[in-house]
Amino acid sequence: MTAATLRRVARMPLAELSFRVRGLMRVHADRWRVRTVGSRWERGDISRVISPSFTTAALTEAVEGKNWLAADAALLAMLGVR
């Protein structure tokens, strides 16, 4: 951490610091769980859970081709438009 970051953390209210630490711990716990146990969902299921009126050709093509980076980009583009 830089000195500026440490100063900012030192000035942070306890409630905010606690909130941020809990969030950070949750993220790391989730990442550890996925690495050790694996994911609980199949990426290909994304096509079934998104409304057909919301799905785009780019997303469908990416999911069918198992191109998850393209699927992520398609989802971000779709969400950015809304």
Secondary structure, 3 states (H helix, E strand, C coil): CCHHHHHHHHHCCHHHHHHHHHHHHHHHHHHHHHHHCCCCCCHHHHHHHCCCCCCCHHHHHHHHCCCHHHHHHHHHHHHHHC
